Amino acid sequence: MKEVKEKNFSFPGKDVIKVMKRTILIMGLPGSGKTTLAEKLVVKLNAAWFNADAVRQDIYSELGFSAEDRLKHAERMGKLCKWASMNGGYAVADFVCPTKKTRDAFNADFVVWVNRIEKGRYEDTNKMFEAPENYDIQLTDGSPEEWVDQVVDELNKTQAWDNKAPTALLIGRYQPFHVGHKTLVAEAVKRTGQCCIALRDVAGIDDSNPYDFEKVKAEIHAVCSEFGNKIKVVELPNITDVFYGRGVGYNIEQLELSKELQEVSATKIRAGEIGQDGKTLGKRPE
């Protein structure tokens, strides 16, 4: 068993959490419902959003709709999504991506095919459109809310929890859970693949521990939704000491957060001085 101290770890990090499917392409004919789905999905996943028409209009206005320009647009859209997801979050693009070449150029981690109409609004796009052979989920009917549920369910299937897989363990009180804690979760998932967050049963033992297990658990799931099923929250007794005998294969590390994150204090959050994102709120009124 070894103990390692990591220096000055800050969130967001520089590496993509490779075990997660982070760049999501919503493709299909114009008018099929791609943007409607994207608008709702980005809220659910707390994702960055790139609408292909808006990106072309505001950033790449020199591009037209020739096969060559569509390919360039796909390459650039793919890069934007990759860059936006480098910190571990999701990036969603709603984009026709009409051919295999454009989809290959985009190189998404997860492809949603919205296949609800036979013809789109533009005849040139209809003529060049190639139905994808490879996609993660196809949507043919239902409401936008149902589409979101189906996509999230499919994402979670590809990122399912595995009890026998290597797993990181974080033990804490989390009174309340804040951005510093989420930083540790992100690093744990990036390094190991999944993370078990163990909450000590300390609710009510003093003024510093006002929140019970169910409240903190719900809060963790709400703010860590981008990790999908790669996190599991469990309750522990009030663990105060950890002992071990001979080394049995565990790796114990202390992750030292950046100075900015170290200044995020649960005490200050409970007092209403800062939010759980570490930003100043002002004192809570009496």
C-alpha positions as protocol buffer text, in pm:
chain_id: "A"
residue {
  index: 1
  type: MET
  ca { x: 0 y: 0 z: 0 }
}
residue {
  index: 2
  type: LYS
  ca { x: 145 y: 338 z: -92 }
}
residue {
  index: 3
  type: GLU
  ca { x: 55 y: 694 z: -8 }
}
residue {
  index: 4
  type: VAL
  ca { x: 101 y: 970 z: -262 }
}
residue {
  index: 5
  type: LYS
  ca { x: 34 y: 1341 z: -231 }
}
residue {
  index: 6
  type: GLU
  ca { x: -82 y: 1516 z: -546 }
}
residue {
  index: 7
  type: LYS
  ca { x: 8 y: 1882 z: -578 }
}
residue {
  index: 8
  type: ASN
  ca { x: -214 y: 2170 z: -690 }
}
residue {
  index: 9
  type: PHE
  ca { x: -492 y: 1976 z: -858 }
}
residue {
  index: 10
  type: SER
  ca { x: -756 y: 2210 z: -996 }
}
residue {
  index: 11
  type: PHE
  ca { x: -1092 y: 2168 z: -1168 }
}
residue {
  index: 12
  type: PRO
  ca { x: -1166 y: 2173 z: -1454 }
}
residue {
  index: 13
  type: GLY
  ca { x: -875 y: 1949 z: -1548 }
}
residue {
  index: 14
  type: LYS
  ca { x: -689 y: 1930 z: -1877 }
}
residue {
  index: 15
  type: ASP
  ca { x: -767 y: 1569 z: -1964 }
}
residue {
  index: 16
  type: VAL
  ca { x: -1084 y: 1424 z: -2104 }
}
residue {
  index: 17
  type: ILE
  ca { x: -1249 y: 1166 z: -1882 }
}
residue {
  index: 18
  type: LYS
  ca { x: -1200 y: 898 z: -2143 }
}
residue {
  index: 19
  type: VAL
  ca { x: -1422 y: 636 z: -1982 }
}
residue {
  index: 20
  type: MET
  ca { x: -1724 y: 857 z: -2048 }
}
residue {
  index: 21
  type: LYS
  ca { x: -1896 y: 930 z: -2377 }
}
residue {
  index: 22
  type: ARG
  ca { x: -1873 y: 1307 z: -2380 }
}
residue {
  index: 23
  type: THR
  ca { x: -1937 y: 1440 z: -2733 }
}
residue {
  index: 24
  type: ILE
  ca { x: -2292 y: 1377 z: -2848 }
}
residue {
  index: 25
  type: LEU
  ca { x: -2399 y: 1428 z: -3209 }
}
residue {
  index: 26
  type: ILE
  ca { x: -2772 y: 1465 z: -3274 }
}
residue {
  index: 27
  type: MET
  ca { x: -2807 y: 1410 z: -3648 }
}
residue {
  index: 28
  type: GLY
  ca { x: -3088 y: 1378 z: -3898 }
}
residue {
  index: 29
  type: LEU
  ca { x: -3270 y: 1563 z: -4174 }
}
residue {
  index: 30
  type: PRO
  ca { x: -3358 y: 1933 z: -4134 }
}
residue {
  index: 31
  type: GLY
  ca { x: -3689 y: 1964 z: -3951 }
}
residue {
  index: 32
  type: SER
  ca { x: -3667 y: 1623 z: -3782 }
}
residue {
  index: 33
  type: GLY
  ca { x: -3648 y: 1764 z: -3428 }
}
residue {
  index: 34
  type: LYS
  ca { x: -3274 y: 1776 z: -3363 }
}
residue {
  index: 35
  type: THR
  ca { x: -3269 y: 2124 z: -3214 }
}
residue {
  index: 36
  type: THR
  ca { x: -3578 y: 2056 z: -3002 }
}
residue {
  index: 37
  type: LEU
  ca { x: -3404 y: 1754 z: -2853 }
}
residue {
  index: 38
  type: ALA
  ca { x: -3073 y: 1936 z: -2806 }
}
residue {
  index: 39
  type: GLU
  ca { x: -3240 y: 2225 z: -2625 }
}
residue {
  index: 40
  type: LYS
  ca { x: -3381 y: 1988 z: -2362 }
}
residue {
  index: 41
  type: LEU
  ca { x: -3089 y: 1745 z: -2348 }
}
residue {
  index: 42
  type: VAL
  ca { x: -2827 y: 2009 z: -2268 }
}
residue {
  index: 43
  type: VAL
  ca { x: -3026 y: 2110 z: -1961 }
}
residue {
  index: 44
  type: LYS
  ca { x: -3050 y: 1750 z: -1843 }
}
residue {
  index: 45
  type: LEU
  ca { x: -2678 y: 1687 z: -1892 }
}
residue {
  index: 46
  type: ASN
  ca { x: -2554 y: 2035 z: -1803 }
}
residue {
  index: 47
  type: ALA
  ca { x: -2382 y: 2027 z: -2141 }
}
residue {
  index: 48
  type: ALA
  ca { x: -2223 y: 2275 z: -2380 }
}
residue {
  index: 49
  type: TRP
  ca { x: -2440 y: 2322 z: -2689 }
}
residue {
  index: 50
  type: PHE
  ca { x: -2334 y: 2378 z: -3049 }
}
residue {
  index: 51
  type: ASN
  ca { x: -2611 y: 2436 z: -3301 }
}
residue {
  index: 52
  type: ALA
  ca { x: -2466 y: 2384 z: -3648 }
}
residue {
  index: 53
  type: ASP
  ca { x: -2662 y: 2668 z: -3810 }
}
residue {
  index: 54
  type: ALA
  ca { x: -2564 y: 2915 z: -3539 }
}
residue {
  index: 55
  type: VAL
  ca { x: -2198 y: 2812 z: -3555 }
}
residue {
  index: 56
  type: ARG
  ca { x: -2192 y: 2851 z: -3931 }
}
residue {
  index: 57
  type: GLN
  ca { x: -2365 y: 3189 z: -3915 }
}
residue {
  index: 58
  type: ASP
  ca { x: -2168 y: 3341 z: -3628 }
}
residue {
  index: 59
  type: ILE
  ca { x: -1824 y: 3179 z: -3655 }
}
residue {
  index: 60
  type: TYR
  ca { x: -1774 y: 3010 z: -3991 }
}
residue {
  index: 61
  type: SER
  ca { x: -1980 y: 3232 z: -4219 }
}
residue {
  index: 62
  type: GLU
  ca { x: -1746 y: 3165 z: -4511 }
}
residue {
  index: 63
  type: LEU
  ca { x: -1876 y: 2808 z: -4533 }
}
residue {
  index: 64
  type: GLY
  ca { x: -2157 y: 2718 z: -4767 }
}
residue {
  index: 65
  type: PHE
  ca { x: -2339 y: 2393 z: -4832 }
}
residue {
  index: 66
  type: SER
  ca { x: -2118 y: 2222 z: -5088 }
}
residue {
  index: 67
  type: ALA
  ca { x: -1991 y: 1876 z: -5004 }
}
residue {
  index: 68
  type: GLU
  ca { x: -1647 y: 2021 z: -4932 }
}
residue {
  index: 69
  type: ASP
  ca { x: -1779 y: 2295 z: -4705 }
}
residue {
  index: 70
  type: ARG
  ca { x: -2005 y: 2053 z: -4519 }
}
residue {
  index: 71
  type: LEU
  ca { x: -1702 y: 1835 z: -4451 }
}
residue {
  index: 72
  type: LYS
  ca { x: -1503 y: 2132 z: -4319 }
}
residue {
  index: 73
  type: HIS
  ca { x: -1797 y: 2233 z: -4104 }
}
residue {
  index: 74
  type: ALA
  ca { x: -1819 y: 1880 z: -3958 }
}
residue {
  index: 75
  type: GLU
  ca { x: -1448 y: 1876 z: -3875 }
}
residue {
  index: 76
  type: ARG
  ca { x: -1471 y: 2213 z: -3701 }
}
residue {
  index: 77
  type: MET
  ca { x: -1789 y: 2124 z: -3514 }
}
residue {
  index: 78
  type: GLY
  ca { x: -1626 y: 1804 z: -3392 }
}
residue {
  index: 79
  type: LYS
  ca { x: -1322 y: 1996 z: -3267 }
}
residue {
  index: 80
  type: LEU
  ca { x: -1539 y: 2249 z: -3087 }
}
residue {
  index: 81
  type: CYS
  ca { x: -1721 y: 1968 z: -2907 }
}
residue {
  index: 82
  type: LYS
  ca { x: -1397 y: 1791 z: -2817 }
}
residue {
  index: 83
  type: TRP
  ca { x: -1249 y: 2108 z: -2674 }
}
residue {
  index: 84
  type: ALA
  ca { x: -1568 y: 2186 z: -2481 }
}
residue {
  index: 85
  type: SER
  ca { x: -1570 y: 1838 z: -2327 }
}
residue {
  index: 86
  type: MET
  ca { x: -1203 y: 1837 z: -2222 }
}
residue {
  index: 87
  type: ASN
  ca { x: -1296 y: 1935 z: -1867 }
}
residue {
  index: 88
  type: GLY
  ca { x: -1515 y: 1628 z: -1826 }
}
residue {
  index: 89
  type: GLY
  ca { x: -1853 y: 1774 z: -1920 }
}
residue {
  index: 90
  type: TYR
  ca { x: -2080 y: 1687 z: -2210 }
}
residue {
  index: 91
  type: ALA
  ca { x: -2090 y: 1870 z: -2543 }
}
residue {
  index: 92
  type: VAL
  ca { x: -2399 y: 1835 z: -2761 }
}
residue {
  index: 93
  type: ALA
  ca { x: -2422 y: 1927 z: -3129 }
}
residue {
  index: 94
  type: ASP
  ca { x: -2739 y: 1925 z: -3337 }
}
residue {
  index: 95
  type: PHE
  ca { x: -2614 y: 1894 z: -3690 }
}
residue {
  index: 96
  type: VAL
  ca { x: -2750 y: 1730 z: -4007 }
}
residue {
  index: 97
  type: CYS
  ca { x: -2418 y: 1553 z: -4082 }
}
residue {
  index: 98
  type: PRO
  ca { x: -2574 y: 1408 z: -4399 }
}
residue {
  index: 99
  type: THR
  ca { x: -2298 y: 1172 z: -4514 }
}
residue {
  index: 100
  type: LYS
  ca { x: -2072 y: 908 z: -4368 }
}
residue {
  index: 101
  type: LYS
  ca { x: -1772 y: 1130 z: -4444 }
}
residue {
  index: 102
  type: THR
  ca { x: -1914 y: 1420 z: -4244 }
}
residue {
  index: 103
  type: ARG
  ca { x: -1998 y: 1192 z: -3953 }
}
residue {
  index: 104
  type: ASP
  ca { x: -1652 y: 1041 z: -3960 }
}
residue {
  index: 105
  type: ALA
  ca { x: -1504 y: 1391 z: -3967 }
}
residue {
  index: 106
  type: PHE
  ca { x: -1710 y: 1494 z: -3665 }
}
residue {
  index: 107
  type: ASN
  ca { x: -1601 y: 1178 z: -3478 }
}
residue {
  index: 108
  type: ALA
  ca { x: -1864 y: 1183 z: -3201 }
}
residue {
  index: 109
  type: ASP
  ca { x: -1851 y: 958 z: -2896 }
}
residue {
  index: 110
  type: PHE
  ca { x: -2227 y: 904 z: -2905 }
}
residue {
  index: 111
  type: VAL
  ca { x: -2461 y: 943 z: -3204 }
}
residue {
  index: 112
  type: VAL
  ca { x: -2835 y: 1008 z: -3186 }
}
residue {
  index: 113
  type: TRP
  ca { x: -3021 y: 966 z: -3515 }
}
residue {
  index: 114
  type: VAL
  ca { x: -3350 y: 1157 z: -3517 }
}
residue {
  index: 115
  type: ASN
  ca { x: -3529 y: 963 z: -3790 }
}
residue {
  index: 116
  type: ARG
  ca { x: -3882 y: 1103 z: -3782 }
}
residue {
  index: 117
  type: ILE
  ca { x: -3930 y: 1234 z: -4135 }
}
residue {
  index: 118
  type: GLU
  ca { x: -3864 y: 1099 z: -4484 }
}
residue {
  index: 119
  type: LYS
  ca { x: -3774 y: 1434 z: -4642 }
}
residue {
  index: 120
  type: GLY
  ca { x: -3630 y: 1754 z: -4500 }
}
residue {
  index: 121
  type: ARG
  ca { x: -3683 y: 2115 z: -4599 }
}
residue {
  index: 122
  type: TYR
  ca { x: -3393 y: 2129 z: -4844 }
}
residue {
  index: 123
  type: GLU
  ca { x: -3384 y: 1917 z: -5155 }
}
residue {
  index: 124
  type: ASP
  ca { x: -3005 y: 1927 z: -5195 }
}
residue {
  index: 125
  type: THR
  ca { x: -2967 y: 1787 z: -4842 }
}
residue {
  index: 126
  type: ASN
  ca { x: -3230 y: 1520 z: -4909 }
}
residue {
  index: 127
  type: LYS
  ca { x: -3041 y: 1405 z: -5217 }
}
residue {
  index: 128
  type: MET
  ca { x: -2705 y: 1373 z: -5045 }
}
residue {
  index: 129
  type: PHE
  ca { x: -2834 y: 1232 z: -4714 }
}
residue {
  index: 130
  type: GLU
  ca { x: -2702 y: 885 z: -4631 }
}
residue {
  index: 131
  type: ALA
  ca { x: -2881 y: 693 z: -4357 }
}
residue {
  index: 132
  type: PRO
  ca { x: -2622 y: 607 z: -4092 }
}
residue {
  index: 133
  type: GLU
  ca { x: -2522 y: 246 z: -4041 }
}
residue {
  index: 134
  type: ASN
  ca { x: -2362 y: 317 z: -3704 }
}
residue {
  index: 135
  type: TYR
  ca { x: -2541 y: 507 z: -3428 }
}
residue {
  index: 136
  type: ASP
  ca { x: -2611 y: 461 z: -3059 }
}
residue {
  index: 137
  type: ILE
  ca { x: -2982 y: 534 z: -3057 }
}
residue {
  index: 138
  type: GLN
  ca { x: -3250 y: 603 z: -3317 }
}
residue {
  index: 139
  type: LEU
  ca { x: -3557 y: 813 z: -3236 }
}
residue {
  index: 140
  type: THR
  ca { x: -3864 y: 762 z: -3453 }
}
residue {
  index: 141
  type: ASP
  ca { x: -4160 y: 873 z: -3239 }
}
residue {
  index: 142
  type: GLY
  ca { x: -4261 y: 1002 z: -2898 }
}
residue {
  index: 143
  type: SER
  ca { x: -4241 y: 1343 z: -2732 }
}
residue {
  index: 144
  type: PRO
  ca { x: -3924 y: 1552 z: -2684 }
}
residue {
  index: 145
  type: GLU
  ca { x: -3933 y: 1469 z: -2314 }
}
residue {
  index: 146
  type: GLU
  ca { x: -3943 y: 1099 z: -2398 }
}
residue {
  index: 147
  type: TRP
  ca { x: -3652 y: 1142 z: -2639 }
}
residue {
  index: 148
  type: VAL
  ca { x: -3442 y: 1294 z: -2362 }
}
residue {
  index: 149
  type: ASP
  ca { x: -3521 y: 1006 z: -2129 }
}
residue {
  index: 150
  type: GLN
  ca { x: -3434 y: 752 z: -2398 }
}
residue {
  index: 151
  type: VAL
  ca { x: -3101 y: 919 z: -2479 }
}
residue {
  index: 152
  type: VAL
  ca { x: -3000 y: 950 z: -2114 }
}
residue {
  index: 153
  type: ASP
  ca { x: -3098 y: 588 z: -2047 }
}
residue {
  index: 154
  type: GLU
  ca { x: -2886 y: 473 z: -2341 }
}
residue {
  index: 155
  type: LEU
  ca { x: -2593 y: 686 z: -2230 }
}
residue {
  index: 156
  type: ASN
  ca { x: -2612 y: 532 z: -1885 }
}
residue {
  index: 157
  type: LYS
  ca { x: -2618 y: 181 z: -2032 }
}
residue {
  index: 158
  type: THR
  ca { x: -2287 y: 246 z: -2205 }
}
residue {
  index: 159
  type: GLN
  ca { x: -2146 y: 376 z: -1879 }
}
residue {
  index: 160
  type: ALA
  ca { x: -2294 y: 127 z: -1634 }
}
residue {
  index: 161
  type: TRP
  ca { x: -2158 y: 72 z: -1286 }
}
residue {
  index: 162
  type: ASP
  ca { x: -1955 y: -249 z: -1245 }
}
residue {
  index: 163
  type: ASN
  ca { x: -1897 y: -372 z: -891 }
}
residue {
  index: 164
  type: LYS
  ca { x: -1598 y: -581 z: -1000 }
}
residue {
  index: 165
  type: ALA
  ca { x: -1425 y: -302 z: -1192 }
}
residue {
  index: 166
  type: PRO
  ca { x: -1148 y: -88 z: -1038 }
}
residue {
  index: 167
  type: THR
  ca { x: -1316 y: 176 z: -822 }
}
residue {
  index: 168
  type: ALA
  ca { x: -1203 y: 484 z: -632 }
}
residue {
  index: 169
  type: LEU
  ca { x: -1339 y: 553 z: -283 }
}
residue {
  index: 170
  type: LEU
  ca { x: -1403 y: 897 z: -136 }
}
residue {
  index: 171
  type: ILE
  ca { x: -1510 y: 922 z: 229 }
}
residue {
  index: 172
  type: GLY
  ca { x: -1648 y: 1243 z: 372 }
}
residue {
  index: 173
  type: ARG
  ca { x: -1923 y: 1435 z: 550 }
}
residue {
  index: 174
  type: TYR
  ca { x: -2008 y: 1670 z: 260 }
}
residue {
  index: 175
  type: GLN
  ca { x: -2197 y: 1924 z: 473 }
}
residue {
  index: 176
  type: PRO
  ca { x: -2276 y: 2040 z: 208 }
}
residue {
  index: 177
  type: PHE
  ca { x: -2131 y: 1891 z: -112 }
}
residue {
  index: 178
  type: HIS
  ca { x: -1952 y: 2165 z: -310 }
}
residue {
  index: 179
  type: VAL
  ca { x: -1728 y: 2231 z: -610 }
}
residue {
  index: 180
  type: GLY
  ca { x: -1415 y: 2110 z: -430 }
}
residue {
  index: 181
  type: HIS
  ca { x: -1578 y: 1775 z: -362 }
}
residue {
  index: 182
  type: LYS
  ca { x: -1697 y: 1752 z: -722 }
}
residue {
  index: 183
  type: THR
  ca { x: -1341 y: 1816 z: -833 }
}
residue {
  index: 184
  type: LEU
  ca { x: -1226 y: 1511 z: -638 }
}
residue {
  index: 185
  type: VAL
  ca { x: -1504 y: 1300 z: -791 }
}
residue {
  index: 186
  type: ALA
  ca { x: -1403 y: 1410 z: -1141 }
}
residue {
  index: 187
  type: GLU
  ca { x: -1041 y: 1316 z: -1080 }
}
residue {
  index: 188
  type: ALA
  ca { x: -1141 y: 983 z: -927 }
}
residue {
  index: 189
  type: VAL
  ca { x: -1355 y: 891 z: -1227 }
}
residue {
  index: 190
  type: LYS
  ca { x: -1085 y: 1003 z: -1469 }
}
residue {
  index: 191
  type: ARG
  ca { x: -818 y: 792 z: -1301 }
}
residue {
  index: 192
  type: THR
  ca { x: -1009 y: 480 z: -1204 }
}
residue {
  index: 193
  type: GLY
  ca { x: -1322 y: 467 z: -1417 }
}
residue {
  index: 194
  type: GLN
  ca { x: -1582 y: 489 z: -1141 }
}
residue {
  index: 195
  type: CYS
  ca { x: -1613 y: 632 z: -790 }
}
residue {
  index: 196
  type: CYS
  ca { x: -1789 y: 524 z: -472 }
}
residue {
  index: 197
  type: ILE
  ca { x: -1877 y: 827 z: -258 }
}
residue {
  index: 198
  type: ALA
  ca { x: -1919 y: 717 z: 105 }
}
residue {
  index: 199
  type: LEU
  ca { x: -2112 y: 954 z: 332 }
}
residue {
  index: 200
  type: ARG
  ca { x: -2041 y: 940 z: 704 }
}
residue {
  index: 201
  type: ASP
  ca { x: -2358 y: 927 z: 914 }
}
residue {
  index: 202
  type: VAL
  ca { x: -2306 y: 1252 z: 1108 }
}
residue {
  index: 203
  type: ALA
  ca { x: -2639 y: 1430 z: 1061 }
}
residue {
  index: 204
  type: GLY
  ca { x: -2736 y: 1624 z: 1371 }
}
residue {
  index: 205
  type: ILE
  ca { x: -2436 y: 1542 z: 1591 }
}
residue {
  index: 206
  type: ASP
  ca { x: -2349 y: 1914 z: 1602 }
}
residue {
  index: 207
  type: ASP
  ca { x: -2417 y: 2242 z: 1423 }
}
residue {
  index: 208
  type: SER
  ca { x: -2156 y: 2164 z: 1158 }
}
residue {
  index: 209
  type: ASN
  ca { x: -2350 y: 1860 z: 1037 }
}
residue {
  index: 210
  type: PRO
  ca { x: -2710 y: 1965 z: 966 }
}
residue {
  index: 211
  type: TYR
  ca { x: -2778 y: 1754 z: 656 }
}
residue {
  index: 212
  type: ASP
  ca { x: -2892 y: 1393 z: 654 }
}
residue {
  index: 213
  type: PHE
  ca { x: -2783 y: 1118 z: 417 }
}
residue {
  index: 214
  type: GLU
  ca { x: -3079 y: 1141 z: 178 }
}
residue {
  index: 215
  type: LYS
  ca { x: -3041 y: 1517 z: 133 }
}
residue {
  index: 216
  type: VAL
  ca { x: -2668 y: 1499 z: 62 }
}
residue {
  index: 217
  type: LYS
  ca { x: -2710 y: 1195 z: -165 }
}
residue {
  index: 218
  type: ALA
  ca { x: -2976 y: 1375 z: -372 }
}
residue {
  index: 219
  type: GLU
  ca { x: -2754 y: 1681 z: -395 }
}
residue {
  index: 220
  type: ILE
  ca { x: -2456 y: 1477 z: -515 }
}
residue {
  index: 221
  type: HIS
  ca { x: -2660 y: 1306 z: -785 }
}
residue {
  index: 222
  type: ALA
  ca { x: -2803 y: 1641 z: -899 }
}
residue {
  index: 223
  type: VAL
  ca { x: -2467 y: 1818 z: -938 }
}
residue {
  index: 224
  type: CYS
  ca { x: -2276 y: 1512 z: -1065 }
}
residue {
  index: 225
  type: SER
  ca { x: -2528 y: 1406 z: -1331 }
}
residue {
  index: 226
  type: GLU
  ca { x: -2260 y: 1423 z: -1602 }
}
residue {
  index: 227
  type: PHE
  ca { x: -2087 y: 1121 z: -1448 }
}
residue {
  index: 228
  type: GLY
  ca { x: -2394 y: 906 z: -1508 }
}
residue {
  index: 229
  type: ASN
  ca { x: -2375 y: 563 z: -1348 }
}
residue {
  index: 230
  type: LYS
  ca { x: -2002 y: 598 z: -1286 }
}
residue {
  index: 231
  type: ILE
  ca { x: -2069 y: 717 z: -933 }
}
residue {
  index: 232
  type: LYS
  ca { x: -2239 y: 537 z: -644 }
}
residue {
  index: 233
  type: VAL
  ca { x: -2334 y: 705 z: -315 }
}
residue {
  index: 234
  type: VAL
  ca { x: -2343 y: 487 z: -3 }
}
residue {
  index: 235
  type: GLU
  ca { x: -2392 y: 552 z: 369 }
}
residue {
  index: 236
  type: LEU
  ca { x: -2125 y: 468 z: 628 }
}
residue {
  index: 237
  type: PRO
  ca { x: -2116 y: 488 z: 1007 }
}
residue {
  index: 238
  type: ASN
  ca { x: -1929 y: 788 z: 1144 }
}
residue {
  index: 239
  type: ILE
  ca { x: -1585 y: 664 z: 1041 }
}
residue {
  index: 240
  type: THR
  ca { x: -1312 y: 853 z: 1230 }
}
residue {
  index: 241
  type: ASP
  ca { x: -1014 y: 619 z: 1190 }
}
residue {
  index: 242
  type: VAL
  ca { x: -890 y: 395 z: 909 }
}
residue {
  index: 243
  type: PHE
  ca { x: -644 y: 116 z: 997 }
}
residue {
  index: 244
  type: TYR
  ca { x: -485 y: -153 z: 787 }
}
residue {
  index: 245
  type: GLY
  ca { x: -240 y: -434 z: 840 }
}
residue {
  index: 246
  type: ARG
  ca { x: -18 y: -555 z: 563 }
}
residue {
  index: 247
  type: GLY
  ca { x: -51 y: -409 z: 217 }
}
residue {
  index: 248
  type: VAL
  ca { x: -337 y: -566 z: 22 }
}
residue {
  index: 249
  type: GLY
  ca { x: -326 y: -372 z: -303 }
}
residue {
  index: 250
  type: TYR
  ca { x: -493 y: -45 z: -210 }
}
residue {
  index: 251
  type: ASN
  ca { x: -349 y: 281 z: -334 }
}
residue {
  index: 252
  type: ILE
  ca { x: -404 y: 569 z: -87 }
}
residue {
  index: 253
  type: GLU
  ca { x: -354 y: 919 z: -222 }
}
residue {
  index: 254
  type: GLN
  ca { x: -417 y: 1268 z: -95 }
}
residue {
  index: 255
  type: LEU
  ca { x: -526 y: 1505 z: -369 }
}
residue {
  index: 256
  type: GLU
  ca { x: -425 y: 1859 z: -279 }
}
residue {
  index: 257
  type: LEU
  ca { x: -663 y: 2098 z: -448 }
}
residue {
  index: 258
  type: SER
  ca { x: -564 y: 2432 z: -596 }
}
residue {
  index: 259
  type: LYS
  ca { x: -552 y: 2730 z: -358 }
}
residue {
  index: 260
  type: GLU
  ca { x: -876 y: 2863 z: -506 }
}
residue {
  index: 261
  type: LEU
  ca { x: -1060 y: 2538 z: -436 }
}
residue {
  index: 262
  type: GLN
  ca { x: -908 y: 2498 z: -91 }
}
residue {
  index: 263
  type: GLU
  ca { x: -1069 y: 2829 z: 0 }
}
residue {
  index: 264
  type: VAL
  ca { x: -1415 y: 2683 z: -66 }
}
residue {
  index: 265
  type: SER
  ca { x: -1538 y: 2617 z: 287 }
}
residue {
  index: 266
  type: ALA
  ca { x: -1848 y: 2424 z: 391 }
}
residue {
  index: 267
  type: THR
  ca { x: -1863 y: 2650 z: 696 }
}
residue {
  index: 268
  type: LYS
  ca { x: -1881 y: 2959 z: 473 }
}
residue {
  index: 269
  type: ILE
  ca { x: -2146 y: 2790 z: 258 }
}
residue {
  index: 270
  type: ARG
  ca { x: -2363 y: 2707 z: 560 }
}
residue {
  index: 271
  type: ALA
  ca { x: -2323 y: 3066 z: 678 }
}
residue {
  index: 272
  type: GLY
  ca { x: -2445 y: 3197 z: 343 }
}
residue {
  index: 273
  type: GLU
  ca { x: -2120 y: 3375 z: 261 }
}
residue {
  index: 274
  type: ILE
  ca { x: -2046 y: 3175 z: -57 }
}
residue {
  index: 275
  type: GLY
  ca { x: -2234 y: 2935 z: -281 }
}
residue {
  index: 276
  type: GLN
  ca { x: -2152 y: 2571 z: -338 }
}
residue {
  index: 277
  type: ASP
  ca { x: -1970 y: 2678 z: -653 }
}
residue {
  index: 278
  type: GLY
  ca { x: -1731 y: 2880 z: -431 }
}
residue {
  index: 279
  type: LYS
  ca { x: -1857 y: 3220 z: -548 }
}
residue {
  index: 280
  type: THR
  ca { x: -1941 y: 3498 z: -303 }
}
residue {
  index: 281
  type: LEU
  ca { x: -2309 y: 3541 z: -223 }
}
residue {
  index: 282
  type: GLY
  ca { x: -2301 y: 3786 z: 66 }
}
residue {
  index: 283
  type: LYS
  ca { x: -2410 y: 3706 z: 418 }
}
residue {
  index: 284
  type: ARG
  ca { x: -2736 y: 3528 z: 477 }
}
residue {
  index: 285
  type: PRO
  ca { x: -3000 y: 3763 z: 624 }
}
residue {
  index: 286
  type: GLU
  ca { x: -3078 y: 3717 z: 993 }
}
